[in-house]
Amino acid sequence: MSTKKEIKYFLFIVLFLDFLIGITCKYFYKADNTGVITLVISLVPAFIAILLEKDFKLKDLSKDKFSLIYFLYFILFIFFYILSFFSEKVLNNINFVVYLGWLISLYVLTIDDKRLRGKFNFSLFLKWAFIVIIIDLFRLGILNFYFQSEVDFTDLLNRLAGTFTVGLFTATFNLIFTMGEEYGWRYFSQTRLQSLYGNRIGVLLTGLMWGLTHFPLYCMVFYSGTEGIYAGIEITVFCIAIGIVLGLIYMESRSIIMVTFIHLLHNMFMTNVTSAEYNQDFIFTKEFLLVSVIINIVLYTPFLLHKKYKWILIWIKIRISSMIKNYEQKITNINDSMSDYFINRDKIIDLNFKILA
């Protein structure tokens, strides 16, 4: 299967499943159980990526531990998710499937897989973890100041301390869920899109696709109506923006585990940001959407100037060089064919002269 076809199938299937899961959650789930939906949806990208990598040949799943255990866990989770529509008992106890995910997260850390570990090193991890959290500090502080005319420094410091203590511990147990996004979007989608369109365009397209898959969750489950549209646009823009940084982290480390941990630390820091002193009716207005988009552009897009993203020029040169070589090869082949033609023609003429003589 060609790279373009893989990307098309990946995006279509992920969007379809996310929309389907969003619909079922909206009409079958109770409000206090909707947290499960974020976990189910987060598993989808890696599940589809694994199937596409294996060309939908299930027998090939047994060739690596991660693919097999991820496939089985996704099927198990979906099975109990669907079963919970019809059984109150299953609905009330579905958290046991989540607890199993915690155990699988610990097991995944023991798997010796280059796709997962990449070039993981602790100093690189700390560097990017602090960069991402410092950006979160500024982002949240600016939003607080703009909408409340003050910055709650105590809250920010508590979030910072919690992220690098309890947050790290919690992230370890939730690894399998967020890894579903990072495996699907950074490892599978980004690398393929960058091979087609270059590093910058590839990472921006990945962020756009990633953001669009959040639409069903934000438009149908967490919010509705006009507010849901604003929320969907805001999360899409944010996914594009933070995807620039997460994409850069993956390009430097080639480690799904590293970028997953940093993604999780970001989530830990931002947890409950909308419930502190905001309310949903206030957050997703036109004004909030505009301010949020501007902040995201200012804080995240400068990372596109990083040298890793300048490789697009190298990619263009390689593509042009490849086209020139292909053209030269075609000319050479034509010349060879013409040469063979004239040689054979001369031989035939000589043979005819000999026959006539």
Contacts in CASP RR format, 6 or more apart in sequence:
PFRMAT RR
TARGET T0000
AUTHOR 0000-0000-0000
METHOD contacts of the structure
MODEL  1
MSTKKEIKYFLFIVLFLDFLIGITCKYFYKADNTGVITLVISLVPAFIAI
LLEKDFKLKDLSKDKFSLIYFLYFILFIFFYILSFFSEKVLNNINFVVYL
GWLISLYVLTIDDKRLRGKFNFSLFLKWAFIVIIIDLFRLGILNFYFQSE
VDFTDLLNRLAGTFTVGLFTATFNLIFTMGEEYGWRYFSQTRLQSLYGNR
IGVLLTGLMWGLTHFPLYCMVFYSGTEGIYAGIEITVFCIAIGIVLGLIY
MESRSIIMVTFIHLLHNMFMTNVTSAEYNQDFIFTKEFLLVSVIINIVLY
TPFLLHKKYKWILIWIKIRISSMIKNYEQKITNINDSMSDYFINRDKIID
LNFKILA
1 9 0 8 1.000
1 52 0 8 1.000
1 55 0 8 1.000
3 192 0 8 1.000
3 195 0 8 1.000
3 196 0 8 1.000
4 196 0 8 1.000
6 52 0 8 1.000
6 192 0 8 1.000
7 189 0 8 1.000
7 192 0 8 1.000
7 193 0 8 1.000
7 196 0 8 1.000
9 48 0 8 1.000
9 52 0 8 1.000
10 45 0 8 1.000
10 48 0 8 1.000
10 49 0 8 1.000
10 52 0 8 1.000
10 184 0 8 1.000
10 188 0 8 1.000
10 189 0 8 1.000
11 189 0 8 1.000
11 209 0 8 1.000
13 48 0 8 1.000
14 44 0 8 1.000
14 45 0 8 1.000
14 48 0 8 1.000
14 213 0 8 1.000
15 212 0 8 1.000
15 213 0 8 1.000
17 44 0 8 1.000
17 48 0 8 1.000
18 41 0 8 1.000
18 44 0 8 1.000
18 213 0 8 1.000
18 215 0 8 1.000
18 216 0 8 1.000
18 217 0 8 1.000
19 216 0 8 1.000
21 37 0 8 1.000
21 40 0 8 1.000
21 41 0 8 1.000
21 44 0 8 1.000
21 81 0 8 1.000
21 216 0 8 1.000
22 37 0 8 1.000
22 41 0 8 1.000
22 216 0 8 1.000
22 217 0 8 1.000
22 220 0 8 1.000
22 221 0 8 1.000
23 216 0 8 1.000
23 220 0 8 1.000
24 82 0 8 1.000
24 85 0 8 1.000
25 34 0 8 1.000
25 37 0 8 1.000
25 220 0 8 1.000
25 221 0 8 1.000
26 220 0 8 1.000
26 221 0 8 1.000
28 85 0 8 1.000
29 36 0 8 1.000
29 37 0 8 1.000
29 84 0 8 1.000
29 85 0 8 1.000
29 91 0 8 1.000
30 91 0 8 1.000
33 84 0 8 1.000
33 91 0 8 1.000
33 94 0 8 1.000
34 221 0 8 1.000
34 222 0 8 1.000
36 81 0 8 1.000
36 94 0 8 1.000
36 98 0 8 1.000
37 217 0 8 1.000
37 221 0 8 1.000
38 217 0 8 1.000
39 77 0 8 1.000
39 98 0 8 1.000
39 177 0 8 1.000
40 77 0 8 1.000
40 78 0 8 1.000
40 81 0 8 1.000
41 213 0 8 1.000
41 216 0 8 1.000
41 217 0 8 1.000
42 177 0 8 1.000
42 178 0 8 1.000
42 180 0 8 1.000
42 181 0 8 1.000
43 70 0 8 1.000
43 73 0 8 1.000
43 74 0 8 1.000
43 77 0 8 1.000
43 176 0 8 1.000
43 177 0 8 1.000
43 180 0 8 1.000
44 74 0 8 1.000
44 180 0 8 1.000
44 213 0 8 1.000
45 180 0 8 1.000
45 181 0 8 1.000
45 183 0 8 1.000
45 184 0 8 1.000
45 185 0 8 1.000
45 188 0 8 1.000
45 189 0 8 1.000
45 213 0 8 1.000
46 70 0 8 1.000
46 74 0 8 1.000
46 179 0 8 1.000
46 180 0 8 1.000
46 181 0 8 1.000
46 183 0 8 1.000
46 184 0 8 1.000
46 188 0 8 1.000
47 70 0 8 1.000
47 71 0 8 1.000
47 74 0 8 1.000
47 180 0 8 1.000
48 184 0 8 1.000
49 183 0 8 1.000
49 184 0 8 1.000
49 187 0 8 1.000
49 188 0 8 1.000
49 189 0 8 1.000
50 61 0 8 1.000
50 67 0 8 1.000
50 70 0 8 1.000
50 71 0 8 1.000
50 183 0 8 1.000
51 71 0 8 1.000
52 188 0 8 1.000
53 67 0 8 1.000
53 188 0 8 1.000
54 60 0 8 1.000
54 61 0 8 1.000
54 67 0 8 1.000
58 71 0 8 1.000
61 67 0 8 1.000
61 68 0 8 1.000
61 71 0 8 1.000
62 68 0 8 1.000
64 113 0 8 1.000
65 111 0 8 1.000
65 113 0 8 1.000
66 108 0 8 1.000
66 111 0 8 1.000
66 113 0 8 1.000
66 115 0 8 1.000
66 116 0 8 1.000
69 104 0 8 1.000
69 107 0 8 1.000
69 108 0 8 1.000
70 176 0 8 1.000
70 180 0 8 1.000
73 100 0 8 1.000
73 101 0 8 1.000
73 104 0 8 1.000
73 176 0 8 1.000
76 97 0 8 1.000
76 100 0 8 1.000
77 97 0 8 1.000
80 90 0 8 1.000
80 94 0 8 1.000
80 97 0 8 1.000
81 94 0 8 1.000
83 90 0 8 1.000
84 90 0 8 1.000
84 91 0 8 1.000
84 94 0 8 1.000
85 91 0 8 1.000
101 176 0 8 1.000
101 177 0 8 1.000
102 173 0 8 1.000
102 174 0 8 1.000
102 176 0 8 1.000
104 176 0 8 1.000
105 172 0 8 1.000
105 173 0 8 1.000
105 174 0 8 1.000
105 175 0 8 1.000
105 176 0 8 1.000
105 177 0 8 1.000
105 179 0 8 1.000
106 172 0 8 1.000
106 173 0 8 1.000
108 116 0 8 1.000
108 175 0 8 1.000
108 176 0 8 1.000
108 179 0 8 1.000
109 172 0 8 1.000
109 175 0 8 1.000
109 257 0 8 1.000
115 183 0 8 1.000
115 187 0 8 1.000
115 256 0 8 1.000
116 255 0 8 1.000
116 256 0 8 1.000
116 257 0 8 1.000
117 255 0 8 1.000
117 257 0 8 1.000
118 253 0 8 1.000
118 254 0 8 1.000
118 255 0 8 1.000
118 256 0 8 1.000
118 257 0 8 1.000
118 258 0 8 1.000
119 252 0 8 1.000
119 253 0 8 1.000
119 254 0 8 1.000
119 255 0 8 1.000
120 253 0 8 1.000
120 255 0 8 1.000
120 257 0 8 1.000
120 258 0 8 1.000
121 253 0 8 1.000
124 252 0 8 1.000
124 253 0 8 1.000
124 258 0 8 1.000
125 253 0 8 1.000
125 258 0 8 1.000
125 261 0 8 1.000
125 262 0 8 1.000
128 245 0 8 1.000
128 249 0 8 1.000
128 252 0 8 1.000
128 258 0 8 1.000
128 262 0 8 1.000
129 164 0 8 1.000
129 261 0 8 1.000
129 262 0 8 1.000
129 265 0 8 1.000
131 245 0 8 1.000
132 242 0 8 1.000
132 245 0 8 1.000
132 262 0 8 1.000
132 265 0 8 1.000
132 266 0 8 1.000
133 160 0 8 1.000
133 163 0 8 1.000
133 164 0 8 1.000
133 265 0 8 1.000
133 266 0 8 1.000
133 269 0 8 1.000
135 245 0 8 1.000
135 299 0 8 1.000
135 300 0 8 1.000
136 266 0 8 1.000
136 269 0 8 1.000
136 270 0 8 1.000
137 156 0 8 1.000
137 160 0 8 1.000
138 299 0 8 1.000
139 295 0 8 1.000
139 296 0 8 1.000
139 299 0 8 1.000
140 156 0 8 1.000
140 159 0 8 1.000
140 270 0 8 1.000
140 273 0 8 1.000
141 151 0 8 1.000
141 156 0 8 1.000
142 295 0 8 1.000
143 291 0 8 1.000
143 292 0 8 1.000
143 295 0 8 1.000
144 150 0 8 1.000
144 151 0 8 1.000
144 152 0 8 1.000
145 151 0 8 1.000
146 291 0 8 1.000
147 278 0 8 1.000
147 282 0 8 1.000
147 288 0 8 1.000
147 291 0 8 1.000
148 277 0 8 1.000
152 276 0 8 1.000
155 276 0 8 1.000
159 269 0 8 1.000
160 269 0 8 1.000
162 268 0 8 1.000
163 265 0 8 1.000
163 268 0 8 1.000
163 269 0 8 1.000
164 265 0 8 1.000
166 268 0 8 1.000
167 264 0 8 1.000
167 265 0 8 1.000
167 268 0 8 1.000
168 261 0 8 1.000
168 265 0 8 1.000
170 264 0 8 1.000
170 268 0 8 1.000
171 178 0 8 1.000
171 261 0 8 1.000
171 264 0 8 1.000
171 265 0 8 1.000
171 268 0 8 1.000
174 264 0 8 1.000
175 257 0 8 1.000
175 260 0 8 1.000
175 261 0 8 1.000
175 264 0 8 1.000
178 260 0 8 1.000
178 263 0 8 1.000
178 264 0 8 1.000
178 267 0 8 1.000
179 256 0 8 1.000
179 257 0 8 1.000
179 260 0 8 1.000
181 210 0 8 1.000
181 263 0 8 1.000
182 246 0 8 1.000
182 250 0 8 1.000
182 256 0 8 1.000
182 259 0 8 1.000
182 260 0 8 1.000
182 263 0 8 1.000
183 256 0 8 1.000
185 206 0 8 1.000
185 207 0 8 1.000
185 209 0 8 1.000
185 210 0 8 1.000
186 206 0 8 1.000
186 246 0 8 1.000
186 247 0 8 1.000
186 250 0 8 1.000
186 256 0 8 1.000
186 259 0 8 1.000
187 250 0 8 1.000
187 256 0 8 1.000
189 206 0 8 1.000
189 209 0 8 1.000
189 210 0 8 1.000
190 202 0 8 1.000
190 203 0 8 1.000
190 206 0 8 1.000
190 247 0 8 1.000
190 250 0 8 1.000
193 201 0 8 1.000
193 202 0 8 1.000
193 203 0 8 1.000
193 205 0 8 1.000
193 206 0 8 1.000
194 201 0 8 1.000
194 202 0 8 1.000
194 203 0 8 1.000
196 202 0 8 1.000
197 205 0 8 1.000
198 311 0 8 1.000
198 312 0 8 1.000
198 315 0 8 1.000
199 251 0 8 1.000
199 308 0 8 1.000
199 309 0 8 1.000
199 310 0 8 1.000
199 311 0 8 1.000
199 312 0 8 1.000
199 315 0 8 1.000
200 304 0 8 1.000
200 309 0 8 1.000
200 312 0 8 1.000
201 312 0 8 1.000
203 243 0 8 1.000
203 244 0 8 1.000
203 247 0 8 1.000
203 248 0 8 1.000
203 309 0 8 1.000
204 240 0 8 1.000
204 244 0 8 1.000
206 243 0 8 1.000
206 247 0 8 1.000
207 239 0 8 1.000
207 240 0 8 1.000
207 243 0 8 1.000
208 236 0 8 1.000
208 239 0 8 1.000
208 240 0 8 1.000
210 239 0 8 1.000
210 240 0 8 1.000
210 243 0 8 1.000
211 235 0 8 1.000
211 236 0 8 1.000
211 238 0 8 1.000
211 239 0 8 1.000
211 240 0 8 1.000
212 236 0 8 1.000
214 232 0 8 1.000
214 235 0 8 1.000
214 236 0 8 1.000
214 239 0 8 1.000
215 232 0 8 1.000
215 235 0 8 1.000
215 236 0 8 1.000
218 228 0 8 1.000
218 231 0 8 1.000
218 232 0 8 1.000
218 235 0 8 1.000
219 225 0 8 1.000
219 228 0 8 1.000
219 229 0 8 1.000
219 231 0 8 1.000
219 232 0 8 1.000
222 228 0 8 1.000
222 231 0 8 1.000
222 280 0 8 1.000
223 230 0 8 1.000
223 231 0 8 1.000
223 232 0 8 1.000
223 280 0 8 1.000
223 284 0 8 1.000
227 280 0 8 1.000
227 281 0 8 1.000
227 284 0 8 1.000
227 285 0 8 1.000
228 284 0 8 1.000
230 284 0 8 1.000
230 285 0 8 1.000
230 286 0 8 1.000
230 288 0 8 1.000
230 289 0 8 1.000
231 283 0 8 1.000
231 284 0 8 1.000
233 289 0 8 1.000
234 284 0 8 1.000
234 288 0 8 1.000
234 289 0 8 1.000
234 292 0 8 1.000
234 293 0 8 1.000
237 292 0 8 1.000
237 293 0 8 1.000
237 296 0 8 1.000
238 292 0 8 1.000
238 296 0 8 1.000
240 296 0 8 1.000
241 296 0 8 1.000
241 297 0 8 1.000
241 299 0 8 1.000
241 300 0 8 1.000
241 301 0 8 1.000
242 266 0 8 1.000
242 296 0 8 1.000
242 300 0 8 1.000
243 300 0 8 1.000
244 300 0 8 1.000
244 301 0 8 1.000
244 303 0 8 1.000
244 304 0 8 1.000
245 300 0 8 1.000
245 303 0 8 1.000
246 259 0 8 1.000
246 262 0 8 1.000
246 263 0 8 1.000
247 259 0 8 1.000
248 303 0 8 1.000
248 306 0 8 1.000
248 308 0 8 1.000
248 309 0 8 1.000
249 258 0 8 1.000
249 259 0 8 1.000
249 262 0 8 1.000
250 256 0 8 1.000
250 258 0 8 1.000
250 259 0 8 1.000
251 308 0 8 1.000
252 308 0 8 1.000
253 259 0 8 1.000
274 280 0 8 1.000
274 283 0 8 1.000
282 288 0 8 1.000
303 309 0 8 1.000
END
